């Protein structure tokens, strides 16, 4: 497997506030990688840095082997078409139909005909398990689970190689969350995607995540497979992750 993301000694400060103090992690092609941490640990900031919405104070981030510090505007625009971001609450445009939400990126970044765009919209809806008729609806007419799937369809519009997911199962009931987890794995396998997610869902971590990193004390304090992380004796891992995870597993036995 080849390396898709490399985060190297990232330091982030907002004024006198230290967010990251030497964060390092690597994501390999085709894996589902999770970033965890308590509120204020800097995981959302790190996601924004990896998607070039924020610049770290120092350190380097490599995407598909390219240092994002060294890219021209044209290279940045080209690189951004290789990834998609699913925001926690979907971030669909409320004034647009689902069809127009999904078609937005296609109209902006391609010269495809209207007929071809309609075809792609239908295909993406099918891909995420939604009926084609959903395209005529507006976001307020959808359930929470349908909004997540419609948002994912929009994220997949340009056939990205890399997906960033921010709390993908947040707000879903257990059945909906498990269905969404299964969808993520299927899409990863079918489309050969690499997926980076922020999540606190212990079932997601157990069922579909290949490797993960735990952020605490401004840096990565544990990383690797779930088994690797559970060996850590860091106080945050013990209190906020390991105990909850083990208790949940015991209850399910």
C-alpha atoms as one frame of an Amber mdcrd trajectory, in Angstrom:
protein
   0.000   0.000   0.000   1.107   3.560  -0.658   0.895   6.442   1.752  -1.968
   8.893   1.152  -1.487  11.278   4.099   1.544  12.091   6.208   1.251  14.596
   9.058   4.707  15.515  10.304   5.446  17.451  13.500   2.440  19.757  13.223
   2.367  22.654  15.683  -0.726  24.840  15.801  -1.209  27.983  17.858  -4.023
  30.519  17.920  -2.423  33.497  19.614  -1.169  32.205  22.963  -3.370  29.085
  22.798  -1.501  25.906  21.919  -3.606  23.363  20.021  -1.034  20.946  18.575
   2.500  20.341  19.795   4.154  17.973  17.347   1.320  15.891  15.894   2.398
  12.989  13.684   0.332  10.389  11.840   0.269   8.475   8.577  -2.669   7.125
   6.578  -2.207   4.340   4.058  -4.152   3.832   0.837  -7.512   2.065   1.151
  -7.684   2.106   4.943 -10.325   3.551   7.230  -8.483   5.714   9.730 -10.065
   7.383  12.754  -8.966  10.391  14.828 -10.346  10.580  18.366  -9.992  13.006
  21.237 -11.988  14.906  23.778 -13.515  18.304  23.009 -10.759  20.848  22.500
  -8.088  18.278  21.651  -7.619  19.728  18.176  -9.039  16.924  16.044 -11.364
  19.220  14.056  -8.522  21.716  13.615  -6.332  18.899  12.295  -9.067  17.885
   9.845  -9.245  21.471   8.584  -5.466  21.540   8.187  -5.485  18.313   6.194
  -8.192  19.739   3.928  -6.328  23.052   3.587  -8.977  25.149   5.313  -6.439
  26.155   7.964  -2.660  26.471   7.961  -0.659  25.035  10.852   1.884  27.240
  12.588   4.663  24.863  11.573   5.211  21.323  10.377   4.332  19.567   7.145
   1.336  17.773   5.701   1.738  15.549   2.647  -1.266  14.515   0.559  -0.688
  11.918  -2.161   3.043  12.508  -1.692   2.862  16.284  -2.154   3.762  18.777
   0.559   0.771  21.125   0.620   3.024  24.021   1.651   4.769  23.913  -1.735
   1.777  23.881  -4.061   0.733  26.574  -6.523  -2.889  27.715  -6.694  -3.457
  25.555  -9.744  -1.967  22.530  -7.983  -4.116  23.183  -4.905  -7.266  23.353
  -7.039  -6.339  20.104  -8.782  -5.487  18.338  -5.524  -8.749  19.365  -3.854
 -10.685  17.493  -6.514  -9.123  14.278  -5.215 -10.948  14.442  -1.886 -14.405
  15.015  -0.509 -15.556  16.126   2.940 -18.698  14.959   4.724 -19.472  17.476
   7.443 -21.121  16.439  10.700 -24.553  17.858   9.877 -24.380  17.330   6.136
 -24.031  21.020   5.182 -26.504  20.686   2.327 -27.765  23.940   0.850 -31.298
  24.252   2.188 -32.524  26.321  -0.764 -31.468  23.699  -3.308 -33.057  20.371
  -4.137 -31.011  17.251  -3.452 -30.364  16.938  -7.178 -28.956  20.459  -7.368
 -26.906  19.945  -4.209 -25.204  16.919  -5.757 -24.895  18.550  -9.195 -23.261
  21.694  -7.817 -19.670  20.418  -7.942 -20.227  18.786 -11.319 -21.405  22.085
 -12.782 -18.518  23.988 -11.203 -15.624  21.663 -12.024 -16.675  19.847 -15.215
 -18.097  20.605 -18.644 -20.481  17.678 -18.645 -23.836  17.965 -20.359 -27.033
  18.343 -18.339 -28.031  14.828 -19.384 -24.767  13.360 -18.093 -25.040  15.298
 -14.821 -28.564  13.943 -14.299 -27.232  10.447 -14.903 -24.380  10.909 -12.403
 -26.751  12.309  -9.755 -28.961   9.227 -10.096 -25.930   6.945  -9.917 -24.573
   8.613  -6.770 -27.952   8.394  -5.038 -28.134   4.686  -5.834 -24.574   4.294
  -4.620 -25.486   5.581  -1.136 -28.712   3.577  -0.931 -31.246   6.289  -1.731
 -34.064   6.069  -4.263 -33.667   8.327  -7.287 -36.913  10.102  -6.407 -35.123
  11.696  -3.438 -33.438  14.105  -5.849 -36.653  16.119  -6.156 -36.835  16.729
  -2.401 -35.236  19.445  -0.295 -33.050  18.882   2.790 -35.840  19.764   5.240
 -37.922  16.943   3.777 -35.349  14.268   4.636 -34.690  12.320   7.818 -31.328
  12.621   9.549 -30.099   9.378   8.026 -31.200  10.414   4.545 -29.429  13.755
   4.918 -26.197  11.925   5.772 -26.553   9.718   2.697 -27.494  12.591   0.388
 -24.515  14.553   1.687 -22.293  11.555   1.036 -23.660  11.342  -2.508 -22.617
  14.970  -3.035 -19.196  14.208  -1.550 -18.765  11.403  -4.100 -19.843  13.525
  -7.080 -16.336  14.077  -8.453 -15.148  10.506  -7.772 -12.639  11.428  -5.044
  -9.872   9.077  -3.943  -9.966  10.291  -0.344 -12.903  10.973   1.986 -12.860
  13.008   5.187 -15.824  12.258   7.455 -16.647  14.407  10.485 -18.657  12.376
  13.046 -20.460  10.431  10.271 -22.845   8.546  12.583 -23.586  11.449  14.942
 -27.326  11.922  15.440 -28.265   8.540  13.972 -30.063   5.801  15.888 -28.118
   2.526  16.378 -29.702   0.847  13.354 -29.063   3.858  11.134 -25.500   4.175
  12.412 -24.713   0.527  11.673 -26.215   0.852   8.213 -24.065   3.894   7.553
 -20.963   2.040   8.767 -21.718  -0.793   6.344 -22.172   1.735   3.548 -18.779
   3.305   4.281 -17.024  -0.063   4.150 -18.785  -1.061   0.925 -17.891   2.220
  -0.749 -14.284   1.896   0.406 -14.043  -1.582  -1.088 -15.907  -0.857  -4.332
 -14.330   2.525  -5.081 -10.894   1.850  -3.569 -11.253   4.842  -1.260  -9.099
   5.984   1.604 -11.218   7.284   4.492 -10.243   9.508   7.419 -12.906  10.107
  10.039 -13.399  11.898  13.307 -15.645   9.748  15.455 -16.565   8.909  19.032
 -18.770   5.984  18.034 -17.262   2.951  19.759 -19.178   0.542  17.534 -17.781
   2.237  14.438 -14.284   1.989  15.862 -14.713  -1.691  16.634 -16.499  -2.685
  13.441 -14.912  -0.787  10.555 -11.823   1.226  11.578  -8.466  -0.227  10.512
  -6.234   2.101  12.527  -6.705   5.165  14.717  -4.926   7.939  16.584  -5.863
   9.441  19.936  -5.230  13.167  20.437  -4.551  14.432  23.959  -2.026  16.767
  25.588  -1.718  18.553  22.208  -0.308  15.486  20.442  -0.953  11.868  19.441
  -0.736   9.804  22.630  -1.721   6.425  21.158  -2.027   5.077  17.631  -2.275
   1.898  15.610  -4.890  -0.819  15.511  -7.599  -0.966  18.160  -5.581  -3.664
  19.906  -2.526  -1.387  19.920  -4.458   1.541  21.374  -6.003  -0.582  24.110
  -2.479  -1.323  25.379  -1.900   2.355  26.166  -1.926   3.502  29.789  -2.300
   7.188  28.994  -4.908   8.712  31.370  -7.122   9.940  28.541  -7.148   6.539
  26.850  -7.858   4.829  30.174 -10.662   7.147  31.247 -12.396   8.270  28.076
 -11.771   5.412  25.694 -10.635   2.085  27.101 -13.076   1.841  30.009 -16.058
   2.877  27.889 -15.058   0.490  25.132 -14.504  -2.483  27.423 -17.754  -1.827
  29.291 -19.647  -1.641  25.999 -18.091  -4.882  24.785 -18.922  -6.660  28.038
 -22.558  -5.540  27.847 -22.831  -6.929  24.333 -21.605 -10.380  25.354
